[in-house]
Amino acid sequence: MDLAPLPGFRDFFPDRAARREYLFARWRETARRFGFEPYDGPPLESVELYRRKSGEEIVGQLYAFTDKGGREVALRPEMTPTLARMIGTQGASQPKPIKWFSMPQLFRYERQQRGRLREHFQFNCDILGEASIEADVELVALLVETLASFGLTARDFSVKVSDRLLLVAVLEALGIADGAARAQVFAAVDKLSREPREKVREKLVASGLAARTTDDLLELLAAHDLSRLASRFETAPQVAERVLTLQRFFGLLECMGLGGFAEFDPTIVRGLDYYTGIVFEAFDREGKLRAISGGGRYDDLLENLGGTPLPALGFGMGDVVLGEMLTERNLWPAKPEGGLQIYLVLVEEALRPKMLALGHTLRRAGFRVDYSLATLAVGKQFRAAAQRHAAVAIVLGPEEWLRGAVKLKDLASREEREVSVAELEKALASLPS
C-alpha cells in the first residue's frame, strides 16, 4: 500500500501543523482587531450552489459525487457560496454591516502547480450590507495589516487595485458597449500579466475591436495612471466619476498610513464575472509567486444566488502562497508559538510522585508542561527538553526537594537558580505565553 497522501494533498506533521497554527493565529487576531466575527459552514454543499455562481464548467473542478440520498454534492471549492446561503437564511436579522471571517479548508480537482494544490486553507473576510467606499478601504487595510503581522513590509508586497466599473466606462467611451465584446475584453485584459502584450492584442482584434482602438486601450492600461485616464476621457462623465471614486479610495488609505502598500493597476480585473466594482490582488514585489490574495466588491452575487440583496465585498488569502513567501524571506518563527514552556527533569525516580503532583499543579495554573514518562538519565531529559523547544527546565533533585526547592534553568541563556516550590509559579510568571 502506498502510504503517501493523495496527489495535491498534504500531511501535517507537528512542525508543519505548528506553522499552520501560526498562520491561523495571525489571521484570527488581525480579523478580530478589525471587528470581524468568525463563522463557518459545512465542508459538503449542493453542487447546484456552485453551478448557480460559476456555471456548469465549475463541476469539472469539483470533488463531486452523488450521496446515498441521491443528492449531487461536492466538497467546497470556495466559501462565498456558503456565505451567501447562510446570509440568505438569516441576513435580514443581522445587524449591518456584517463583518465576518472564516478559515475553511477548500478542495479543487485541478492541475497542481507551484502555489496551487488540490486542497488548501484560506482566510476569508467579507463585509456585507455596506455600499460606501469606506468598506472597500477597510477590507484592503485588513489585507495589508494581515500580511504585515507576519513581518512583511511594503518592500515585500503590494496590493494592486482596479475598478471593473471604471474599465466598463472606458470601454463604453471607446465605443465598446456590446456585453459580449466587453466580456472578451475583460478576459483578454486579465491575461496581460501572464501573456505577451502582442498575443493579448491579437485576441482583442480577433474579438472585433479595431486595431487603433486596441492599441489605444492597451496604451492606457499600461500607463497605470489615474490622472491620465481622467484627462483622456474628460468628456466622459462615467469615467470621471469612477476616477474620483478611486482617488478617494487611495486618499483614505493614505490617511491610514497605508498608501505605500497599494497602487493602481487597471489590468487587475479578476477573472470571475460576479465582481461589480473595485477589485484587488496582493503580489510579492519580486514577482516570483502567484497572487497572495485577491478579492473585490460583488454587490449582486447574494441576490443572484437567491439570497438577500445586499452590497458585499470580500477577499481570500490562501495558506500555500503565503507559506512560500514566509519561507523565502525566513519569517517563520524560530520555535512554534504556544509551544512547550516547561520540562520537568527528574534526578531520582523516587521523586516521580512529587514530580507528577508538581506537573499537574503547574498545568492547572495554565502552564504547558511535559516530562519523560519513562526513567531516563538526566542528560537525555535535557536533550528531550531542547528537542521540544521548552523555555525552562525545572530540576527536581533530592537535596533541593528536602529544602522545599527546585532548580529553575533557562534553556536559552543556560542560567540556573534555586527557587522555593512555594514561589515557583511567581517565578514562572514571565514565561512567554
N, C-alpha and C positions, 0 to 999 in steps of 0.2 A: 504494500500500500504506500502510495506517495504521501508523505507527511507534510509537504509544503502547502501553504494556503492556496486557494484558487487564484488564477491569474487576475491581477488588478486589486487583490485584497491584501490586508496586512495583519500579521500577528503583532500584538502589543505586549512585548516582554517588559519587565519592570522599568528599564531605562527609557524605552520608547513611551510607555504609559505615563511615566513621570513628566516627559516633555509635553505629552498631550494634555495632562492636567495643568501644566504651566500655562499653555495656551488658553484652556478653558477658564482658568482663574483670572487671567488678564482680560479676556473677553467679558466675563461676567462683571468684574469690578468696574470696567470702564462704562459698560452699559448702565449699570446702576448709578454711577456718578452723574449720568445724563438724565436720570429719571425714568429709565426704561424698566419694564417689568418682564419677568420670564414667562414663557408659555411653551407648550409642546403639544404634539398631536400623535396619532398612531403612525407607525412606520409603514403600514399597509393601507392603501387607499384604492378607491374605484378607478379603473383605467379611464372611465369617462371623464373624470375630473381633469385629467391631463389632456385628453382629446379636446375638451372644450377650450382649454387655454392655448394649446400649441398645435392642434391639428392632428390628423391621422398619422403623419410621419413620425410623431414622437413615440409611437408604440414600438417601433423597431429599436429604440434606445432604452427600453424599459426591461426590468426583470419582472415580466408579467406572466400570469397564469390564471386558470380558472379554478376557483376554490371548490370545496366539497358541496357548497350551496349553489354551485352553478354561476357564481358571480365572477366577472372579469376584474381582477385585482392586480396591483403592482406595488413593489417596494418603492417608496417615494424617491423621485429623482431630484426634487426641489421642494421648498417649503411654502412658497407663495400660494399655490392652490389650496393647501391645507389651511393656511391662514385665512384665505378668502372664504372657505367653507365655514370655518369657525365664526368669523365675523358675521357671516350670513345668518347664523343661528342666534347670535346674541349681540350683534353690533349695535342695534338701536338702543340697547340698555347700557352700553358702556359710556363712561364719561369721555368727552373729546377734549383734546386729541388723544387717541390711543397710541401709546409708545410701548411697543413690545419687542422682546428679543428672544431668540431660541438658538440652540446649538445642536441641531439634528445630525444624525449620520444619514447620508444620501447615497443613492445607488443608481448608476447608469451603465448599461451594457454597451460600451463603445470602445474604440481603439485606444489602447494605453499609449501614452507618450509622456515626456518629461512634464511634470506639473499636473498630470491628469491620470487618475486611477479609476477603477470601477466602483470604488466607494471612497468617501471622504467625509470628514466632519466640517460643518460650515456654521459660521457666525452670521446670523440673520438679524437685521434690525429694521423695523418698519414703523412709520408714523402714518396714522390713518385719521381722517376727519379734519385735516388742516390743509388749506389750499395756498397759504401765503408762502412767499419766497423764503421767509424765515425758517420754515420747516426744512427746505432744501439745504439751507446753510447749516442748520442744526445737525442734519444727517451727515453731511460732509465733515463737519467738525468732529463728530463722533468717530468717523472713519479715521481721520488724521490722528486723533488722540489715542485711539486703539493701537495703531501702528507705533506711535511714539512711546506707548507704555512698554514696548519691547526694547527700547533703546534706539529705535530707528529715527533718523532726523531728515530734514529737508534735503540733505545731501544724498540720502539713500533712496528716497521715493518722491513721486509727485502724483497728484490727483488731476487727471486730465478731464476737463469739463466741457460739455457742449450742450446744445439745446435742439431737440428734434423739431420743435415749433419754429425755431429760427431757420433751420435748414429748409423746412417746408415753405416758409415765407420767401427765402432766397430763390428757391426753385420756381415759385409762382412768379416772382419778379423777372426771372429769366424766361418765362413763358412755358414752364413745365408744370401744368396744372392737372394733367391726367393722373389718376390714382395709380394705375398700373405702372406707368412710366416712372412715377415718383418712387414706387416700391423698388423698381430696378435700380434706380439711382442710389437709394439707401443701401441696397445690398452691395453695390459696387464700391461705394464710399467706405463701407465697413471693412473692406479688404485692403484699403490703401496702406495700412501699416504692415501688411503681410505679403503684398504682391507689388511688382514693379509698377510704377505710375503708368507706363505705356500700355501695360496689359489692362489696367483699370480703364484707361482711356478707350481702348478698343471695345470693352464691354459697354461703356456708356454710349459710344457711337452706334454700336450694334443695337442698342435698345431704342434707338430713334432720335437721339439728341444730335443736333447739328454739330459739326466739328468745332466751329467757332464757339458755340455755347459750351461745349465740353471743355475746351481749353480755358475759357473764362471761369467756369466753375472750379476746375482743378487749381487754377492760379489763386483764386480766393480762398480755397480750403487750405492750400499750402502756406498761406500767409500767417495763419493763427493770430489774426489781428482784428479785434472787435471794432476799433475805430475805422479801419479801412472798410469793413463791411458797411458801417454806418454811412461813410462818405460815398461809397459806390451805389448805395440804394437809398439816398436821402429823400427821394420822392416816393418811396415805398413805405407807407406807414406801418405795415405789419412787421417789416424788418426792423424799423426804428424802435418799435415797441419792445420787441424781443431783445434787441441790443441793450436797451435801457434796463430791462429785467436782469440780464446777465451782468451788466455793470454794477447794479445794486447788489447782486449776489456776491461778486468778488469784493465789493466795498465792505460788506458786512463781515466777510471772512478776514479782511484786513483789520477791521476794528477788533477782532478777537485775537489778533496776533498770528493768524494762520495764513496770511496772504502768500508767504513763500512756499507753501505746500501745494498750491493749486494754480493751474494755468489753463487758458482757453485753448481747446483743440477741436475744431469743427469736424474732424474726421472720426470722432467718437460718436457713434450713433447707436451702439448696442444692437445686436442682431435680431432681437425679439420685437415683434411688431406692437406689443402692448404698451410700450413706453410712449408717454404723451407729452413730455416736457424736457426739463433738464435731466441729462444723463451724465455719468462719470465712471471712470475706471482709474484705479491706482496701479502704477507701474514702478519697478525699480529704475533708478536713474541710468544704470548701465545698460538697460535693455536686454538683459540676459534671460529673463524669465517671462512666463506668461503673466497676464494681469493678476495682481494680488487680490483685487476686489473689484466689484462693479455693481452698479445699480442706477436708480433714477426714479422718476415720477411715473406712476401708472394709474392715472385717475379714473379710467374706465373699466379696469380689469374686474373689480369686485362685482360690478353690475353685470358685466358680460358673462360672468360665471354663475349668474343667478342669485347673487348676494345683494347686500345692502349697498346702494350707490353712495360711495364715499370717496373724496380725494385721497390719494395714497401715494406713498413713496417708500423705497427701501433699498438696502444693499445686502450682498452676501460676500463673505470672506472665507475661503477655504483654508484648511489646515495644511494642504500639501505644498502649495507655492510659498506660503508664509514660512513653513518649516524650512524649505530650501533656502530662503533668504536669510533666516536667522543662522543657519549653518554656514553659509558663505561669509557672513560678517562676524562669526564667532560670538553670537549674542545669546546663546543658550546659557542658563545659569550653571556655574561650576558644579553645584550639587542641587538636587531637587528641592524645591520649596515644600515645606510641610513634611520634610524627611525626619529621620530619627534624631531625637535630641540627646537622649541619654542611653549609655550602655553600662549595665552593671557588671562589674568584674569581681568574681568570687575567688578569694585566695585559698580558702579551705572549704571543702564540701560540707563540713559540719555546719557551716553558716547558711546553707541553702534555704532553710525555713525562714531565717531572718531576711535573706535577700528577696524571697518571694513576697513576704509581707511588705518590705520597703517598696518593691517594684509596684505592687498593687496600690499602695498609698499614693505613690507619685502619679500613676496613671489616673487615679480618681481625681487628683488635683489638676489634671489636664495636660500632663507632660506625656510625650511619646517615648516609651521606654522599651528596651529589649535586653536580652541576656542569653547566654548559652543554655540550652535545655539539657545538654549532656555535660559530663565532667571534662573540662579542658584545662590545659596548662594556662597560666596567666598570660604568657606571651601570645598564645593563639587567641585568647579572648580579646586582647588589644588589637590584634590583626582583624578580627571579626568586626570590632567597633569601627576601625578605619574603613573597612570594606563597605560598611553600612552608612558611612559618612556621618556618624554620630558627632555631635558638637562636644560633648564631655563624656568622661568615664567616671563612674563612682566606684571606688575600690573598697570592697568590704574585707578588711583584714582582721585577724583575731585580736591583736593588741589594741587597734583603734576602736574596735567594737566594744571591748571591755571598758573603754573610756567614754562610750556613748558617742563615738565619732566615726567618720569615714574619710577617705581621701578623695578630693574632687580634682580631677585632672582635665585641663583644657587641651583637647586633642590637636588643636591648630598651633597654639603657642608652646605646648608641652609644659606649661606652668602647672604646678601641683600644690595644693594646700589642704590642711586638715580642717574639716567643718563638722560641728556637732550635728547629730541627727535631728535634734530639735530645731536647728536653724537652717536645715538643708533646703527646704522649699523657698525660704527667703533668699538663700544664696543662688538658687537656680532661676530666680525671677527675671534675670536679664538675658536668659537664653533666647535666641531668635525663635519667633513663633512659626 
